[in-house]
Amino acid sequence: MAVIWGVAFVATKIGLESFSPPQLTALRFLIAAGPVLVLARPPLSWAMLLAIGATLFAGQFLFQFFAIAHGMPPGLASLLVQTQALFTILFAAVALREAPTGRQLTGVAAAFTGLGLILLTVGHDLSVAGFGLGIGSAISWAVGNVLFKRVGSVEMVTFVAWLSLVPPLPALALSLALDGPAALPRAFASASWLGLAAVLYLGLVATVLAYAIWGKLLRRYPAATVAPFALLVPFVGGYSSSLVFGERFGGLRLAGMALVLLGLGVIVLPWPRASARHGARSDPMAVSLASRADAPGVIDLIGRVYAEYGFVYDPRVEVPDLLRFAQHYEPPRGAFFVVRDGHRVVGSVGVERLDGGGAELHRLYLDATLRGHGTGRALVDAVLDWCRAQEISRLILWSDTRFDQAHRLYTRMGFQRTGERTLPDDLNQTREYGFERPV
């Protein structure tokens, strides 16, 4: 993936020698939209498709192509567009009320400091216009990300193909206004074979094939495992550009690029967390399949967590599924997993089939000393592995709004918030957030 997208910046530079930025944008997505001839439209409104297509694809790549055409070196462009992660955090905080974590804010600060250093290198190979257009590409991508967060589970290849219908029309209109009505036929007639190959690479490989692979990886692995590989794109893009175009990076620009990459790494990489609690473990413990004999231990674990939060705990009301363990968590209905410290249950999670090919995750609880060290992730991974083995396509869950640390885990593992509900007549006045992800 990193190689495909990194090389795409070199292909863009080559393509722009034969076509203008709006022409190259239109051609890329006319090719990428080809699968709509055999793929049904995803279950989204036209308004949502247009909004996401206009930002995630049309805006991102028009800005990006204009940036490279106006002097942005391809290697530097491959880095600047990755700053979409920074803007996504900022926009999600405003639009979705997703409060950034301290680590995210640290990463944002480092990356923006790096952008400031890069801006100081404006000169012969980098114009202010090129830099501004490159940042505009990242901002448009980030807006598309925030809109995409409102979309439920979709098949990625189908989604990308139908989104690709959006950019050609505004791109062709822009070409008509800037290049003239006869410019595109003339560009085709005079294009080099390298320019035509670049167009095909951008449309077929960097869009259709790349997003098909990306979607498959996201279905098979947690998003937090897949997303860090995007950090390799600037390395591939910079190296490819230095080989093909002789792009060079001075000391100040390298320092700025390093700070941007450091900031992005702080944001997206799964860094180990030091525990402030005495006696906390630093590694995840073994996850094992549970039986009904483990139900009393799980009930005790949940009681300890409820006491930690000051909740009222009546197992007959709060965990009736554990009192009827076989009905919910024995094959073929579901499964349950625990983590043990000796004979004591210190972590738990359950999964239960739903009608329609889905499943619901239940009872993810950990003793306080285990949180933040990978055990929760290991439990959720066990549920995802079970779902894949059972050919279950989507996983949902509901979580108390007060369990902030669990919500951050779900988000890092590719779950998206889907709604909110209040439990009627609940002893603890519980409100819950819904989460969902494809398996």
N, C-alpha and C positions, 0 to 999 in steps of 0.2 A: 504494500500500500504506500509506504513512504517513498519507495523508488518511483512508483507510477506517478504520484502527485508531485514529487520533486522534479522529475524530468518534464512534467507538464509546463513548468515555468520556462524551461529552455525551448520547448515546442511553441509556447506562446510567442516568445521573442522571434523565432523563425517564421511563424505564421504572420506576424505583424510586418514582415518585410514584403509580403504579398497582398495582405488585406488590411483594411483600416480596423480599429478596435470594434466599432459596431458591426462591421461585416463579419469579423472573426467570431464575435459573440453569437450572431444569428446562425452562422454555419455550424458552429459547435453544437448548438442546441436543436437545430433542425435534424442533425444526425442522431443526437441522443434521444429525440422524441420518437424515433422510428418504432420502438416496441409498442406504442399506444395502438398500433393497428391490430394487435392481437391480445392486448391486456385491457381488462375492464377498468373503468375509472375507480380509484379508491373511494371508500365511503366518507368523502369529505365534500363540503359545499364548494361551489365554484368560487365563492368569495374568499374562502380560506386558501384554496389552491392558488388563486391569483395573488393573494397577499404574500404567501410564502414564496411562490415562484418569482415575484417581483423583487424580493429582498434577498433570499437565499441564493438565487441564481442570477437574475437579470442585473440587479444592482451590484452584487459582489463582483461579477466578471466584467461588466462594463467599466466599473471603476478600476479594476485590476488591469485590464487591457489598456485603458487610457493611461494609467500610471506608467506601465512599461513603455508605451509609445512616447511618453513625455520624459524619458530619461531615467526611470527607476530601474536599476540593475536587477535582472531576474533573481539572482541569489538573495539580494536584500528583500525583494518583493515576497519571496517564499517565506521569509521570516515575518515581515510586517503583517501579512494576512492572518498569521496564527494569533495575532493579538486580539482576534475576535473573542478569544476566551476571556480576556479582560473586560471587554465591553459587554459580553453576555452576562457576566456577574453583575455589572453595574445596572444594566437594563432590567435583569430579572429582579433585582432588589427593588426597583421602582415599580415595574409593571406587575410582578407576581408576588411581591412582598417576601422574597426569599432573602433573608438576612445573610450577608456573607460572613464566613467564619474569619477568625483572626488570621489563620494561615492564608486564606484567600486574599485578605486585605494586604498582608505582607507581600504576597506575590504580585499583586496589582501595583503596589508602590515601587517594587524593584523594577518591574517591567516598564512602567511609565518613566522612571528615571533613565532606563536604557533608551527609550524612545527620545528623550530629551538630548542624550548624547549623540544619537544618530542624526537628529535634526541639526546639530552643530556642524555636521559634515556636509551640509548642502554646498554644492560647488559644481565642478565640471561634469561629474557623472551622476549627480542627484540634484534635481531642481525642487524648489518649494512646491510647485504644482504636482510633480511626481510623488513627492512624499505625502502631500495632502490627499491625492487620489488613492494612494495605497492605504492610508488610514480609512478613507471612505469605504474602500472595499471591505475592510475588517468590520466597520460599523454596520454596513448593510448585512453582512453575514450574521453578525450578532443579533440584529433585529429579527432576521429569519429564524435564528435559533430560539428566540423567545416565543415567536409565533408557533414554531414546531412543538414547543413544550405543551401547547394546548391541544395537540393532536394525540389521539390514542395510538394503539398498536396498528401499524401499517406495514405492508410488505414493501421493502425498500426499493426494489427494482421497479415495481409498478409506480410507486410514489415518485421516484426520480424521473421516470419517463413522462408522466403526466405533468410534473412541474416543468419539464423541458419544453412544453408547448408555450409557456409564458414568455420567455426572453426573445424569441425571434421577431415578434411583431414590433415591440418598442425599439429593438436594435435595428431592424430594417427601416423603421420610420426615422430614426436618428441618422442612419446612413444616407437616406434620401435627402435629409436636410443638410447634412455636412458634406457629403461626398458627391451628391448629384444623382439623377435618375439612371445614368448610364455607367456609373462607377463600378457596380458589382460585376456586370458582364465583362467590362474591361479588365477588372482585377482577375477574374477567372482566366481570361484569354492570355494574360501576361504572367500568371502565377508560375513559379518554379515548381518542380516536382517536390522539392523539400517543403515548400509552403503548403501544397496540397496534402502531403503526408502528415504535416503538423496538424492540419484541420481534422483529418481522419483520426489521428492519435487523440486529440482533445475530445472529440465526440464519442468515439467507440471505446477507447481504452481508459482515458482519464475521467470519463463520466459514466458510461454504461457499465463497463467491466469493473471499474474501481468501486462504484457504489454497490454493485452486486456483491463484491467481495466484502466490503464494509458491512453491508446488511447481514451477510451470512455470519461474519465474526461477531456482530452484536447479538445475533440470536443464539450463538453457541457459547459465548463468554460474557461475563459482566462488562458493562461499559467502562468501568474503572480499569479493567485489564487491557481493553482495546485502545482507549483514547490516548494513553501516553505515547503510542507509536506515531501519532501526528507530530510529536516533537522531533522526529527524525527527518521530516520533510525539509526544514531549512538546511540541514546538513547535506542532504542529497541535492537540493536545489542550488546551494552555494557551490558545492564541489563541481556539479555539472556545468554551471555557468562559468566557473573559472577555467575549466577544460575547453569549453566550446568558444566562449567569448573573451577569455582572458580577464574576467572580472577579478579585481583585487580589493582587499579590505585593509584600510589603514588602521593604525592603533586605536584611535578614538572610536571609529565605527565598530571595530571588533569588540571593544569594551562595551559599547552600547548594545550590540547584538548579544553578547554574553549575559548582560543584565536582563535583557528581554527573555532569553531562554531560561535563565535562572528563575525569573518570576513565573514563567509558564510552568516550569518544573515544580515549583513550590505549590502551584495551584492544582495540577492534575496528577502528579505522581503519588502513589500510595505510600508516603513516608511513614516509618514506624513512629509511634507516639510514646513519649516518656510518660510514665504514670506518676501522678502526684500522691498516689496512695501507697502507704507502707505495705510491702508484701505483695504487690501486684505482679502478675506473671508477665513476661516479656514475649512469650510465644503462644500461638494458638494450641489448645489442647485437642486430643483426639475426639472425633465425632463418631458415635456408634448408633446403630439402629436400636430403638427402644421397643419394649413390649408393655403390656398392661401392668406388669409387675413394677414398672418404673413410674406409674401414674402417681402414687403417693409422694415420691420424691420430687416430681415436677410440681405437684400442688404445694409442697413445702417451699420450693424455690420461689414460686410466684408469690407466696405469702411473705417471704423475706423482701422481695422487691416492692410489694404493696406497702409494707411497713416503712421502707425507706422513703417512699413518697407520701406517707401519712394517709393512705387510702384505707377505707373500710373493706375488710376481706371476709366474705362468706363464700366458701368454695361452692356451695350448692347453687348460688346465684351467679358468681363470677366465672367459674370454670366447669359448667355442667358437662361439657364434652369430655373432660378428663375423668369424670365419674362414670361415663359410658364410653370408655376408651375404644372398645372393639367396634362399636358402631361407626366411629369416625376415623380411626387411625390404623385399622388392620386391613390387609389386602382383601379385595381390590379397591376398597374405598379410599385408603390413604396410607400415610406413613408418619412415623414420629421418630425424632432423633434427639439424642441427649449427649451431654458432655459430663463426665464423672470425675470427681476428685476422690479417689478411693471408692467408697460405697455411696458417697453423697452426690446427688445430681446438682450440678452448678450451672448448667446451660441446657436450653431446650428449644425445640421448634417442631411444629407439626404441619402437615399439608393434607388437604382433603379435596377430592375431586368435586368439580361443579358440572352441571349440565352444559353442553355446548363446547366441550373440548378444553375447558379451563380448569384451574385449581386455585384454592385459596390457602395462603400461609397463615398459620395460627401460632400463638403461644411462643413467640421469640422472646426469651428472657435469659438474662445472665446475672450472676452475682457481680457485685460492683467491682471487685478486683480483676475481673476478666475483661471488662469493657475497654475498647480501644486498642486491642492487641491481636485482632484477627480472628477471634473465636466466633464472634457474631457473623462475620463474613463466611467462615467455614460452615456454620450451620445453614445459612441461606444457600450456599453453594450445594450442600447436600440435598436441599429441597429442589433446586434447579436440576441437579443430576437425576433425581428421581422423576421429575416431570419429563425430562428428555427421554428417559427410558420408557416412560408410559405414553410417549408421543402426545404430550399435552402442550398446547400452543401458547398459552398465556397464563400468567400468575398474578393474582391480585392479593391485596391485604388491606386491613384497617388497623390503624395505630393511634393510640391516645395522643392528643395534641401536645401533651406535656412531655412526651418521650423524644426530646430534641435530638439526642445522640443517635437514637435508632433511625430517625428520619434522615440524618446525614448519611448513615450507612446505606439506607435504601437508595438515596439519590446517587451516591457513588457507584452503586451496583446496577445502575441503569433503570431504576424505577422512576416513573413520573407520577406526580400528584394528579389525582383524577377527581377529587371532590371532598366534601366534608359532611359529617352527619352528627346528630346528637342522639344518644341512646335514651329512650324514654324511661322514666321512673328508675333511673340508675342510682345506686347508692352513692356513687362517687361523682355524680353530675358529669359524666364522661362525654367529651366531644372527641371525634376521631377523624383523622385524615385518611382518605383512600389513596392507594398506590397501585400501579400496574406496570408490568413489563412483558415483552414477548420472551418466550423461553428459548 
